């Protein structure tokens, strides 16, 4: 039974604490679009995407107007392109990315994800072509997002792919140097990638999914921060309890939106992603939640413990409010997209090493971090390997969006705009790992992978 008090409380969350549904993402399978002629293939995927998602934006706007719940983004994710394009006789897939971009413009969505490859063990010919195409594809499109999965708990880490992705990140930065390396902001490197993730830039429609699905990502850092103000100075038992209750209420809003979108579009409902997704707006920061627990600044001793509590409580509270939970579900810590994280880096309390430690207990990893433009490809690869190892050993998703901005050094700033925000350039350890990365091969799966 819906109580009047609950309705008014939700309205206050929306009006005063930046509560929103961050995204409705429609996943679309392209497996029926394969064709040896790449022009025919591109025509097939354009028709499939624009036909299936024709009413996505309008439906989202209608739900937003009727229920008074802000829905910030309407997006599409597709089957990893390396899989469905491999049947094409082509030596690059840039034209496929341009087709995805054209479809996104036609639909009026802000991002389309799935220019992706899954290479945790080895790389097929289609995987290699797609990965080599990523820098040019991201430079020539505005709405296409790319991702590559380099490791899993079951398979280990593909160090040949790790080495290659360091080079790809550098090339993507160089080709978009005139836009502060914006191409790298649309490229995620994963370990244990979630195949039903609605958030960009890492969303793709997994091979175990059906023809289409509606996945919804909620948000609400400001709501959690406001709720914690009521238990300031009280024990952590009370902190965890109020976060759970708040996460439940936030998730119920996402569940309502997902059910309505699914019904109106005639598409099966997929999952609710519980993640607290911050924005550069004041009052919408995960870092400020951690500071509300008693930290002088995010990154101070105690930050990892505070984030672990937050992530766990969000999962526990949201789990009971959603029919199906999936995606990443927890707390994001993207530097450029979180006003509190930006401030913490600027004042020196938050470093790259501390961010890496925090990724052991949060939803993702080193996200939207701008680094000096002269950082080598090998160093970037080594950072990718570290994050993949955290994901592999802990059986969790880790993701990396590193942005080596050409011509920028520590102390400089870059401006990406919109939800991508702005970021200070953060220092990177100056010692080299070139010989480590040059080894290649595969880091074997850990003992915990032998669970059959």
Secondary structure, 3 states (H helix, E strand, C coil): CCCHHHHHHHHHHHHHCCCCEEEEEEEECCHHHCCCCHHHHHHHHHHHHHHHCCCHHHHHHHHHHHHCCCEEEEEEEECCHHHHCCCCCCCCCHHHHHHHHHHHHHHCCCCEEEEEEECCCCCCHHHHHHHHHHHHHHHHCCCEEEEEEEEECCCEEEHHHHHHHHHHHHHHHHHCHHHCCHHHHCEEEEECCCCCCCCCCCCCCCCCCCCEEEEEEECCHHHHHHHHHHHCCCCHHHHHHHHHHHHHHHHHHHHHHHHHHHHHHCCCEEEEECCECCCCCCCCCHHHHHHHCCCCCCCCCCHHHHHHHHHHHHHHHHHCCCCCECCCCCECCCCCCCHHHHHHHHHCCCCHHHHHHHCCCCCCCCCCEEEECCCCHHHHHHHHHHHHHHHHHHCCCEEECEEEECCCCCCCEEECCHHHCEEECECCCCCCCHHHHHCCCEECCCHHHCCC
